[in-house]
Amino acid sequence: MNPVVVVHGGGASHISKDRKERVRQGIIRAATVGYNILREGGSAVDAVESAVAVLEDDPEFNAGCGSVLNVNGEVEMDASIMNGKDLSAGAVSAVRCVANPIKLARLVMEKTPHCFLTDQGAAKFAAAMGVPEVPGKQLVTERNIKRLEKEKHEKDAQKLDCQKYMRHLCDSAVAQHHP
């Protein structure tokens, strides 16, 4: 039986041609890593974890280094993994300062009675498991800083438009009641 690995690189619809090629190459790298693990007799969970880690290490993807920033300009990540053989699962959310959240999710699956840890609980578990901490800034890309700034600017503009519209409605209502 020939193994098959399918890697989904995200749902971005508007990316530049040069970035599109970098994303394509990253997906090929991730799929190749997973495929080689399966071909060498590794488990599906090993293949998935390793393929996702490739994406987490590539700044072109919204995972690990390259994750979209929260409103404070920080990286908070989620990851989950499942074993189809026994339906065990592990997940983490709001994880900071971990290069590969997928590895932490797998540890949750295999080393705890839990299936999901978040924020401080996930951080304490990562430390207890010896997962190396990386500086948060190491996970931030210039592209995502610019993206956050653009989103904040657009949101501020929408707020101003909404406030102008509401003032107009209120002024119209006052004018109608006071001829």
Backbone as a chain_set.jsonl record, in Angstrom:
{"seq": "MNPVVVVHGGGASHISKDRKERVRQGIIRAATVGYNILREGGSAVDAVESAVAVLEDDPEFNAGCGSVLNVNGEVEMDASIMNGKDLSAGAVSAVRCVANPIKLARLVMEKTPHCFLTDQGAAKFAAAMGVPEVPGKQLVTERNIKRLEKEKHEKDAQKLDCQKYMRHLCDSAVAQHHP", "coords": {"N": [[0.838, -1.179, 0.0], [0.581, 2.168, -0.889], [1.446, 5.021, 0.896], [-0.422, 8.044, 1.534], [-0.23, 11.506, 1.826], [-1.802, 14.417, 2.711], [-1.572, 17.847, 2.745], [-2.799, 20.798, 4.003], [-2.448, 24.125, 3.424], [-3.656, 26.399, 4.455], [-6.19, 28.992, 4.261], [-5.951, 31.371, 2.827], [-6.932, 33.789, 0.503], [-6.025, 35.925, -1.014], [-3.044, 36.251, -2.012], [0.264, 37.23, -2.876], [2.009, 36.581, -6.013], [4.715, 35.784, -5.698], [4.778, 35.069, -3.014], [2.905, 33.03, -3.063], [4.272, 30.984, -4.359], [6.255, 30.443, -2.435], [4.646, 29.492, -0.375], [3.573, 27.235, -1.614], [5.92, 25.707, -1.902], [6.523, 25.302, 0.809], [4.351, 23.711, 1.577], [4.844, 21.461, 0.027], [7.289, 20.666, 1.184], [6.395, 19.999, 3.798], [4.541, 17.93, 3.271], [6.242, 16.077, 2.105], [7.99, 15.44, 4.217], [6.159, 14.204, 6.007], [5.284, 12.071, 4.349], [7.669, 10.625, 3.942], [8.149, 9.678, 6.524], [5.997, 7.914, 6.847], [6.562, 6.124, 4.754], [8.865, 4.979, 5.724], [7.907, 3.414, 7.699], [6.902, 4.692, 9.943], [4.396, 5.974, 12.247], [1.045, 7.209, 11.547], [0.421, 9.325, 13.223], [2.992, 10.231, 13.901], [3.78, 11.127, 11.369], [1.888, 13.155, 10.835], [2.335, 14.954, 12.974], [4.995, 15.722, 12.435], [4.784, 16.831, 9.85], [3.086, 19.015, 10.348], [4.722, 20.428, 12.113], [6.698, 21.29, 10.344], [5.256, 23.216, 8.924], [4.732, 24.958, 11.055], [7.266, 25.914, 11.528], [7.759, 27.48, 9.37], [7.624, 30.729, 8.258], [5.683, 31.549, 6.449], [3.219, 30.521, 6.997], [0.159, 30.491, 8.931], [0.845, 29.562, 11.611], [2.75, 28.551, 14.387], [5.842, 30.156, 14.016], [4.956, 32.915, 12.378], [2.341, 33.004, 12.898], [-0.859, 34.58, 13.052], [-1.297, 37.709, 14.649], [-2.524, 38.603, 17.922], [-4.743, 41.18, 19.221], [-3.027, 42.642, 20.794], [-0.625, 42.408, 19.57], [0.708, 40.046, 19.931], [1.685, 36.573, 19.707], [-0.545, 33.966, 19.922], [-1.275, 30.638, 20.057], [-2.973, 27.733, 18.727], [-3.384, 24.196, 18.676], [-4.095, 20.907, 17.535], [-4.344, 17.337, 17.683], [-5.006, 14.0, 16.614], [-5.355, 10.52, 17.159], [-6.25, 8.149, 14.976], [-6.477, 5.425, 15.365], [-7.105, 4.773, 18.058], [-8.735, 6.82, 18.762], [-7.819, 8.736, 20.527], [-7.034, 12.046, 21.637], [-5.406, 15.232, 21.568], [-5.07, 18.593, 22.533], [-4.177, 22.071, 22.452], [-4.546, 25.482, 23.469], [-4.312, 29.073, 23.119], [-1.57, 29.235, 23.454], [1.658, 30.387, 24.146], [4.973, 31.379, 23.273], [6.008, 28.903, 22.471], [7.555, 27.03, 20.083], [6.561, 24.927, 18.525], [3.504, 24.137, 18.75], [2.061, 21.86, 18.02], [3.545, 19.699, 18.855], [3.306, 19.94, 21.594], [0.555, 19.539, 21.839], [0.441, 16.855, 21.12], [1.825, 15.755, 23.278], [-0.029, 16.3, 25.298], [-2.046, 14.549, 24.504], [-0.757, 12.063, 24.799], [0.472, 11.987, 27.334], [-1.186, 12.794, 29.38], [-4.323, 12.58, 31.237], [-6.055, 14.229, 30.064], [-7.684, 15.954, 27.315], [-7.443, 18.484, 26.375], [-5.711, 21.434, 26.904], [-5.281, 24.775, 28.042], [-3.909, 28.091, 27.717], [-2.517, 29.197, 30.683], [-2.504, 26.701, 31.962], [-1.646, 25.052, 29.878], [0.861, 26.198, 29.485], [2.169, 25.653, 31.926], [2.17, 22.872, 31.802], [3.756, 22.492, 29.515], [6.212, 23.44, 30.452], [6.674, 21.575, 32.501], [7.005, 19.305, 30.97], [9.354, 19.802, 29.767], [9.417, 21.229, 27.406], [10.966, 23.385, 25.232], [11.114, 26.906, 25.762], [10.528, 29.684, 23.688], [11.488, 33.028, 22.815], [8.751, 35.256, 22.643], [8.773, 37.226, 20.626], [10.249, 36.027, 18.665], [8.481, 34.544, 17.224], [7.0, 36.31, 15.815], [6.283, 37.885, 12.761], [7.349, 40.32, 10.339], [5.522, 40.744, 8.302], [3.099, 40.048, 9.555], [2.969, 41.966, 11.559], [2.574, 44.28, 10.037], [0.141, 43.554, 8.905], [-1.562, 43.485, 11.164], [-1.435, 46.193, 11.934], [-2.674, 47.349, 9.709], [-5.242, 46.193, 9.905], [-6.088, 47.3, 12.36], [-6.119, 50.015, 11.66], [-8.101, 49.983, 9.653], [-10.279, 49.158, 11.191], [-10.51, 51.288, 12.982], [-11.229, 53.277, 11.142], [-13.703, 52.266, 10.322], [-15.103, 52.481, 12.731], [-15.187, 55.281, 12.999], [-16.714, 55.925, 10.734], [-19.098, 54.657, 11.437], [-19.747, 56.081, 13.762], [-20.13, 58.647, 12.667], [-22.347, 58.099, 11.038], [-24.228, 57.359, 12.977], [-24.428, 59.773, 14.395], [-25.524, 61.334, 12.377], [-28.01, 60.034, 12.071], [-29.092, 60.514, 14.607], [-29.128, 63.338, 14.618], [-30.908, 63.733, 12.516], [-33.219, 62.587, 13.608], [-33.675, 64.283, 15.791], [-34.098, 66.667, 14.436], [-36.501, 66.044, 13.134], [-38.282, 65.834, 15.252], [-38.267, 68.359, 16.317], [-39.427, 70.76, 14.77]], "CA": [[0.0, 0.0, 0.0], [1.304, 3.432, -0.944], [0.874, 6.034, 1.783], [-0.811, 9.329, 0.967], [-0.225, 12.6, 2.786], [-2.403, 15.64, 2.185], [-1.274, 18.979, 3.615], [-3.561, 22.009, 3.687], [-1.608, 25.236, 3.859], [-4.416, 27.553, 4.913], [-7.294, 29.419, 3.412], [-5.762, 32.739, 2.328], [-7.373, 33.895, -0.886], [-5.323, 36.993, -1.724], [-1.616, 36.289, -1.718], [1.056, 37.618, -4.042], [2.549, 35.461, -6.782], [5.976, 35.296, -5.123], [4.447, 34.38, -1.756], [2.18, 31.81, -3.433], [5.286, 29.958, -4.637], [6.875, 30.066, -1.153], [3.648, 28.675, 0.328], [3.544, 25.939, -2.311], [7.137, 24.975, -1.534], [6.363, 24.893, 2.203], [3.404, 22.588, 1.606], [5.562, 20.303, -0.526], [8.236, 20.218, 2.224], [5.64, 19.366, 4.883], [3.997, 16.655, 2.778], [7.367, 15.159, 1.881], [8.426, 14.97, 5.534], [5.161, 13.239, 6.467], [5.31, 10.902, 3.469], [8.881, 9.837, 4.212], [7.952, 8.982, 7.804], [5.113, 6.768, 6.586], [7.273, 5.176, 3.898], [9.868, 4.297, 6.542], [7.227, 2.609, 8.707], [6.432, 5.492, 11.074], [2.945, 6.017, 12.426], [0.333, 8.358, 10.985], [0.559, 10.43, 14.18], [4.344, 10.76, 13.695], [3.788, 11.838, 10.087], [1.102, 14.386, 10.975], [3.053, 15.87, 13.863], [6.183, 16.236, 11.747], [4.349, 17.695, 8.746], [2.593, 20.269, 10.933], [5.884, 21.14, 12.649], [7.331, 21.97, 9.205], [4.459, 24.426, 8.689], [4.936, 25.852, 12.201], [8.605, 26.493, 11.432], [7.818, 28.282, 8.146], [6.905, 31.979, 8.517], [4.631, 31.803, 5.463], [1.956, 29.921, 7.423], [-0.465, 30.946, 10.171], [1.14, 28.482, 12.566], [4.091, 28.762, 14.935], [6.432, 31.401, 13.523], [4.098, 33.335, 11.265], [0.955, 33.045, 13.368], [-1.532, 35.877, 13.098], [-1.137, 38.33, 15.962], [-3.729, 39.054, 18.619], [-4.89, 42.63, 19.207], [-1.874, 43.214, 21.495], [0.583, 42.174, 18.787], [1.371, 38.837, 20.431], [1.299, 35.301, 19.105], [-1.228, 32.953, 20.742], [-1.495, 29.568, 19.084], [-3.759, 26.546, 19.041], [-3.03, 23.02, 17.879], [-4.743, 19.666, 17.979], [-3.923, 16.127, 16.974], [-5.832, 12.847, 17.002], [-4.938, 9.204, 16.703], [-7.419, 7.455, 14.43], [-6.55, 4.031, 15.821], [-7.799, 4.647, 19.346], [-9.512, 8.052, 18.918], [-7.281, 9.647, 21.539], [-6.814, 13.37, 21.069], [-4.755, 16.222, 22.402], [-5.163, 19.943, 21.979], [-3.762, 23.207, 23.276], [-4.976, 26.774, 22.932], [-3.742, 30.275, 23.735], [-0.188, 28.893, 23.789], [2.639, 31.418, 23.816], [6.399, 31.079, 23.474], [6.315, 27.514, 22.117], [7.77, 27.033, 18.635], [5.764, 23.892, 17.866], [2.353, 23.741, 19.565], [1.595, 20.517, 17.665], [4.272, 18.754, 19.713], [2.679, 20.056, 22.911], [-0.754, 18.868, 21.739], [0.679, 15.406, 21.158], [2.144, 15.403, 24.661], [-1.305, 16.282, 26.03], [-2.715, 13.309, 24.117], [-0.058, 10.852, 25.229], [1.033, 12.021, 28.688], [-2.152, 13.257, 30.384], [-5.674, 12.041, 31.078], [-6.851, 15.298, 29.466], [-7.594, 16.081, 25.858], [-7.332, 19.89, 25.988], [-5.162, 22.373, 27.888], [-5.246, 26.123, 27.492], [-3.241, 29.225, 28.337], [-1.573, 28.94, 31.775], [-2.402, 25.251, 32.164], [-0.791, 24.535, 28.803], [2.225, 26.694, 29.729], [2.734, 24.875, 33.04], [2.398, 21.517, 31.3], [4.915, 22.557, 28.616], [7.413, 23.553, 31.294], [6.849, 20.289, 33.195], [7.433, 18.314, 29.983], [10.651, 20.197, 29.223], [9.285, 21.845, 26.086], [11.733, 24.628, 25.273], [10.408, 28.158, 25.571], [11.195, 30.6, 22.768], [10.986, 34.39, 23.014], [7.545, 35.525, 21.864], [9.109, 38.03, 19.446], [10.811, 35.133, 17.65], [7.358, 33.986, 16.473], [6.327, 37.421, 15.14], [6.873, 38.261, 11.473], [7.098, 41.696, 9.892], [4.277, 40.71, 7.519], [1.946, 40.049, 10.451], [2.911, 43.277, 12.227], [1.928, 45.176, 9.07], [-1.255, 43.125, 8.777], [-2.279, 43.943, 12.352], [-1.557, 47.648, 11.84], [-3.69, 47.623, 8.677], [-6.548, 45.835, 10.468], [-6.442, 48.301, 13.366], [-6.443, 51.244, 10.936], [-9.407, 49.784, 9.013], [-11.291, 49.099, 12.246], [-10.696, 52.668, 13.44], [-11.972, 53.979, 10.094], [-15.092, 51.786, 10.399], [-15.702, 53.082, 13.927], [-15.468, 56.67, 12.689], [-17.856, 55.929, 9.814], [-20.274, 54.267, 12.21], [-20.073, 57.207, 14.639], [-20.687, 59.699, 11.809], [-23.676, 57.657, 10.625], [-25.109, 57.434, 14.145], [-24.676, 61.195, 14.642], [-26.443, 61.769, 11.332], [-29.334, 59.508, 12.429], [-29.577, 61.245, 15.788], [-29.439, 64.705, 14.197], [-32.146, 63.668, 11.717], [-34.336, 62.307, 14.519], [-33.899, 65.495, 16.568], [-34.693, 67.649, 13.504], [-37.88, 65.632, 12.856], [-39.106, 66.066, 16.445], [-38.246, 69.786, 16.635], [-39.474, 71.492, 13.484]], "C": [[0.888, 1.249, 0.0], [0.661, 4.442, -0.015], [0.544, 7.311, 1.02], [-0.812, 10.355, 2.087], [-0.81, 13.823, 2.085], [-2.141, 16.751, 3.2], [-2.054, 20.18, 3.111], [-2.801, 23.193, 4.263], [-2.349, 26.467, 4.317], [-5.439, 27.991, 3.89], [-7.148, 30.822, 2.863], [-6.139, 32.8, 0.853], [-6.598, 34.939, -1.682], [-3.861, 37.018, -1.298], [-0.869, 36.574, -3.01], [1.617, 36.384, -4.743], [3.824, 34.906, -6.16], [5.712, 34.569, -3.812], [3.732, 33.065, -2.04], [3.169, 30.672, -3.702], [5.975, 29.507, -3.352], [5.922, 29.176, -0.346], [3.591, 27.281, -0.294], [4.753, 25.088, -1.934], [7.07, 24.487, -0.081], [5.427, 23.701, 2.34], [4.077, 21.324, 1.081], [6.548, 19.761, 0.507], [7.51, 19.458, 3.328], [5.113, 17.999, 4.456], [5.103, 15.625, 2.585], [7.88, 14.59, 3.202], [7.457, 13.909, 6.056], [5.187, 11.95, 5.668], [6.515, 10.011, 3.771], [8.773, 9.084, 5.537], [7.068, 7.76, 7.598], [5.828, 5.701, 5.767], [8.299, 4.358, 4.684], [9.236, 3.506, 7.684], [6.761, 3.363, 9.934], [4.909, 5.524, 11.129], [2.345, 7.253, 11.75], [0.464, 9.56, 11.919], [1.947, 11.055, 14.061], [4.394, 11.623, 12.429], [3.051, 13.166, 10.19], [1.842, 15.405, 11.837], [4.233, 16.513, 13.139], [5.813, 17.172, 10.594], [3.864, 19.039, 9.277], [3.751, 21.077, 11.496], [6.638, 21.876, 11.531], [6.577, 23.27, 8.911], [4.656, 25.439, 9.815], [6.293, 26.553, 12.15], [8.774, 27.418, 10.224], [6.997, 29.556, 8.339], [5.807, 32.311, 7.508], [3.253, 31.329, 5.934], [1.47, 30.5, 8.746], [-0.369, 29.813, 11.184], [2.548, 28.724, 13.089], [4.623, 30.121, 14.549], [5.648, 31.814, 12.28], [2.639, 33.383, 11.655], [0.418, 34.465, 13.336], [-1.451, 36.406, 14.528], [-2.485, 38.66, 16.597], [-3.727, 40.583, 18.642], [-3.723, 43.34, 19.906], [-0.559, 43.003, 20.75], [1.374, 40.968, 19.233], [0.862, 37.604, 19.694], [0.669, 34.416, 20.177], [-1.665, 31.866, 19.77], [-2.353, 28.443, 19.647], [-3.227, 25.403, 18.181], [-3.8, 21.83, 18.419], [-4.27, 18.519, 17.103], [-4.783, 14.976, 17.486], [-5.242, 11.578, 16.415], [-6.182, 8.447, 16.26], [-7.561, 6.027, 14.907], [-7.353, 3.881, 17.105], [-8.652, 5.874, 19.69], [-9.053, 8.936, 20.078], [-6.981, 10.98, 20.853], [-6.092, 14.247, 22.08], [-4.839, 17.577, 21.724], [-4.656, 20.954, 22.987], [-4.304, 24.472, 22.631], [-4.355, 27.894, 23.736], [-2.312, 30.036, 24.207], [0.733, 30.007, 23.298], [4.042, 30.845, 24.003], [6.753, 29.606, 23.304], [6.42, 27.473, 20.6], [6.836, 26.066, 17.913], [4.612, 23.421, 18.755], [1.833, 22.338, 19.241], [2.287, 19.465, 18.533], [3.699, 18.769, 21.131], [1.309, 19.372, 22.913], [-0.581, 17.348, 21.791], [1.037, 14.953, 22.573], [0.89, 15.376, 25.533], [-2.018, 14.955, 25.76], [-2.072, 12.091, 24.78], [0.356, 10.83, 26.695], [0.065, 12.505, 29.766], [-3.478, 12.525, 30.21], [-6.592, 13.049, 30.376], [-6.785, 15.231, 27.948], [-7.344, 17.522, 25.438], [-6.78, 20.701, 27.153], [-5.068, 23.747, 27.243], [-4.434, 27.079, 28.348], [-2.264, 28.802, 29.444], [-1.416, 27.445, 32.06], [-1.508, 24.615, 31.121], [0.653, 24.963, 29.02], [2.902, 25.903, 30.85], [3.056, 23.45, 32.597], [3.628, 21.496, 30.385], [6.206, 22.608, 29.421], [7.705, 22.222, 31.98], [7.367, 19.208, 32.248], [8.785, 18.666, 29.358], [10.583, 20.771, 27.821], [10.02, 23.183, 26.124], [10.851, 25.846, 25.013], [11.22, 29.016, 24.607], [10.673, 32.007, 23.046], [9.792, 34.644, 22.097], [7.829, 36.28, 20.58], [9.679, 37.177, 18.316], [9.715, 34.553, 16.753], [6.622, 35.04, 15.639], [7.049, 37.743, 13.834], [6.512, 39.709, 11.133], [5.786, 41.764, 9.11], [3.057, 40.783, 8.433], [1.843, 41.312, 11.293], [2.193, 44.268, 11.31], [0.448, 44.834, 8.921], [-2.087, 43.615, 9.958], [-2.483, 45.452, 12.317], [-2.637, 48.037, 10.839], [-5.092, 47.323, 9.218], [-7.005, 46.854, 11.502], [-6.859, 49.608, 12.702], [-7.826, 51.132, 10.288], [-10.528, 49.766, 10.046], [-11.576, 50.497, 12.791], [-11.507, 53.464, 12.428], [-13.443, 53.557, 10.115], [-15.802, 52.387, 11.597], [-16.092, 54.532, 13.658], [-16.67, 56.787, 11.759], [-19.146, 55.619, 10.557], [-20.709, 55.42, 13.117], [-20.682, 58.359, 13.846], [-22.119, 59.354, 11.418], [-24.662, 57.772, 11.785], [-25.427, 58.887, 14.494], [-25.68, 61.74, 13.641], [-27.865, 61.3, 11.65], [-29.928, 60.275, 13.605], [-29.965, 62.672, 15.426], [-30.734, 64.743, 13.385], [-33.359, 63.464, 12.614], [-34.674, 63.541, 15.332], [-34.57, 66.537, 15.667], [-36.151, 67.321, 13.216], [-38.788, 65.937, 14.047], [-39.172, 67.543, 16.811], [-38.255, 70.59, 15.346], [-39.142, 72.96, 13.594]], "O": [[1.823, 1.362, 0.792], [-0.539, 4.701, -0.116], [1.153, 7.614, -0.005], [-1.335, 10.099, 3.172], [-0.364, 14.208, 1.004], [-2.457, 16.604, 4.381], [-1.977, 20.534, 1.934], [-2.544, 23.246, 5.466], [-1.723, 27.501, 4.551], [-5.536, 27.432, 2.797], [-8.147, 31.419, 2.462], [-5.714, 31.963, 0.057], [-6.524, 34.844, -2.907], [-3.486, 37.711, -0.352], [-1.315, 36.206, -4.097], [1.695, 35.299, -4.166], [4.001, 33.689, -6.098], [6.354, 33.558, -3.526], [3.938, 32.086, -1.323], [2.926, 29.53, -3.313], [6.252, 28.319, -3.188], [6.357, 28.217, 0.292], [3.563, 26.275, 0.414], [4.623, 23.891, -1.678], [7.514, 23.379, 0.221], [5.682, 22.789, 3.127], [3.893, 20.241, 1.637], [6.645, 18.548, 0.696], [7.959, 18.391, 3.747], [5.228, 17.024, 5.2], [4.918, 14.442, 2.871], [8.17, 13.397, 3.296], [7.881, 12.84, 6.495], [5.121, 10.86, 6.236], [6.39, 8.789, 3.844], [9.264, 7.96, 5.647], [7.363, 6.686, 8.121], [5.712, 4.509, 6.055], [8.57, 3.202, 4.359], [9.946, 2.985, 8.544], [6.272, 2.748, 10.881], [4.229, 5.148, 10.174], [3.051, 8.21, 11.428], [0.601, 10.692, 11.455], [2.076, 12.278, 14.114], [4.977, 12.707, 12.425], [3.528, 14.186, 9.693], [1.96, 16.574, 11.469], [4.435, 17.724, 13.231], [6.467, 18.195, 10.392], [4.194, 20.085, 8.717], [3.761, 22.301, 11.368], [7.159, 22.968, 11.755], [7.197, 24.307, 8.676], [4.738, 26.641, 9.562], [6.446, 27.659, 12.67], [9.811, 28.064, 10.074], [5.789, 29.474, 8.563], [5.07, 33.276, 7.708], [2.236, 31.69, 5.341], [2.266, 30.943, 9.574], [-1.367, 29.195, 11.556], [3.445, 29.066, 12.318], [3.943, 31.131, 14.73], [5.683, 31.131, 11.257], [1.788, 33.756, 10.848], [1.15, 35.428, 13.564], [-1.527, 35.643, 15.491], [-3.457, 38.958, 15.904], [-2.797, 41.207, 18.131], [-3.462, 44.512, 19.636], [0.503, 43.38, 21.245], [2.568, 40.864, 18.955], [-0.236, 37.595, 19.138], [1.28, 34.152, 21.212], [-2.342, 32.143, 18.78], [-2.443, 28.237, 20.858], [-2.689, 25.624, 17.097], [-4.113, 21.758, 19.607], [-3.859, 18.701, 15.958], [-5.228, 14.975, 18.633], [-4.701, 11.578, 15.309], [-7.058, 8.141, 17.07], [-8.657, 5.469, 14.86], [-8.179, 2.976, 17.23], [-9.222, 5.955, 20.779], [-9.808, 9.784, 20.554], [-6.712, 11.033, 19.653], [-6.164, 14.023, 23.289], [-4.698, 17.693, 20.507], [-4.695, 20.735, 24.198], [-4.497, 24.535, 21.417], [-3.929, 27.705, 24.875], [-1.893, 30.57, 25.234], [0.596, 30.499, 22.178], [4.251, 29.932, 24.802], [7.696, 29.118, 23.926], [5.475, 27.842, 19.904], [6.372, 26.357, 16.811], [4.739, 22.407, 19.442], [1.226, 21.694, 20.097], [1.68, 18.459, 18.899], [3.619, 17.73, 21.786], [0.949, 18.703, 23.881], [-1.366, 16.647, 22.43], [0.603, 13.889, 23.015], [0.762, 14.522, 26.41], [-2.53, 14.32, 26.682], [-2.769, 11.199, 25.262], [0.571, 9.752, 27.25], [0.442, 12.616, 30.932], [-3.73, 11.924, 29.166], [-7.761, 12.76, 30.125], [-5.941, 14.542, 27.376], [-7.059, 17.775, 24.268], [-7.32, 20.658, 28.258], [-4.808, 23.867, 26.046], [-4.295, 26.889, 29.556], [-1.282, 28.116, 29.162], [-0.317, 26.982, 32.364], [-0.704, 23.738, 31.436], [1.574, 24.185, 28.769], [4.069, 25.53, 30.735], [4.087, 22.892, 32.973], [4.449, 20.583, 30.473], [7.172, 21.909, 29.113], [8.856, 21.79, 32.034], [8.084, 18.301, 32.671], [9.3, 17.923, 28.522], [11.591, 20.799, 27.117], [9.718, 24.026, 26.968], [9.963, 25.82, 24.16], [12.447, 29.07, 24.694], [9.528, 32.163, 23.469], [9.82, 34.291, 20.918], [7.204, 36.015, 19.553], [9.603, 37.556, 17.147], [9.999, 34.116, 15.638], [5.732, 34.709, 14.856], [8.274, 37.86, 13.805], [5.497, 40.237, 11.589], [5.029, 42.726, 9.241], [2.094, 41.489, 8.134], [0.746, 41.694, 11.7], [1.311, 45.004, 11.751], [-0.394, 45.726, 8.823], [-3.199, 44.107, 9.77], [-3.568, 45.942, 12.63], [-3.425, 48.949, 11.091], [-6.02, 48.106, 9.014], [-8.176, 47.233, 11.525], [-7.831, 50.239, 13.118], [-8.628, 52.063, 10.361], [-11.609, 50.302, 9.8], [-12.729, 50.854, 13.033], [-12.379, 54.244, 12.81], [-14.33, 54.393, 9.944], [-16.97, 52.763, 11.503], [-17.179, 54.97, 14.034], [-17.539, 57.636, 11.96], [-20.172, 56.258, 10.321], [-21.901, 55.706, 13.229], [-21.643, 58.982, 14.297], [-23.003, 60.211, 11.459], [-25.792, 58.225, 11.604], [-26.562, 59.205, 14.849], [-26.575, 62.508, 13.997], [-28.818, 62.069, 11.517], [-31.105, 60.636, 13.601], [-31.003, 63.167, 15.866], [-31.549, 65.652, 13.535], [-34.401, 64.088, 12.412], [-35.852, 63.826, 15.545], [-35.507, 67.213, 16.092], [-36.964, 68.233, 13.067], [-39.957, 66.268, 13.854], [-40.065, 67.941, 17.558], [-37.209, 71.048, 14.885], [-39.149, 73.671, 12.59]]}, "num_chains": 1, "name": "protein.A"}
